[in-house]
């Protein structure tokens, strides 16, 4: 199939982590694939119809936020206090506009508020009550905090708490790392027919995170970045490392300053820089030519794309 004059492409992730094949039931595995595909197709349809990369990213992420299988929106993981606190961000590569929310507990689709912050405010990042008030003022759908709760994540939380009690020591960042802990954050990057790139990320964070903790997902330059001149990037993994290494912006900067290809930049940052530092996770990205990259240093990252030739693929393990 020949390439279109103005290629469109979309890539999504549904989280990276140390999940093992055996711990994923066939039912759950099927749900991951199905939802990734639904999300990709929704975004791709917008792109094919001449819609914007931003609309595609938002549509794809809303589907994953609404699906209980992912750690974003409904199905988010629990904090150390047994609550759901959600983070999200979105960025427009054409003018570097960005919006983000952190620690929201009543907003059904955090990615929609992030977009509203970008488009309807002078600011980039709102947290907690402010973000919720902003969502309400902008007519976005609010829910009761228990809307986000699922039995699967609650069991994970109880299991985490049992292990914490057994250790009987302060909740150090390293003890957050349990198999599956950060499996399920979602993200999307899209390139539209006008050559615009957008990226977005949405998450419940990490099981057992301490009150007020905000990860990389809503931090522009850490968990999300988009610049039409380089690439769009969405990250997933142990957020503290992604913040320290400004992962999403580092990949963009390597393309801009070192003239690296997207593939080389993503490979270096994920497999070399992050890995050496002990930061587990992965990234998805698309560059201005529509090259798609999905790079991770964990045993698994649920992911998928529809590339510029229209080919669809979803995968979980290496
Ligand atoms: N990066 C997210 C965080 O640290 C978690 C994840 O990607 O699973 O909050």
Boltz pocket constraint, residues with backbone or C-beta under 6 A from the ligand:
constraints:
  - pocket:
      binder: B
      contacts: [[A, 15], [A, 16], [A, 71], [A, 181], [A, 182], [A, 183], [A, 184], [A, 185], [A, 203], [A, 204], [A, 205], [A, 206], [A, 214], [A, 215], [A, 216], [A, 217], [A, 235], [A, 236], [A, 237], [A, 238], [A, 239], [A, 240]]
      max_distance: 6.0
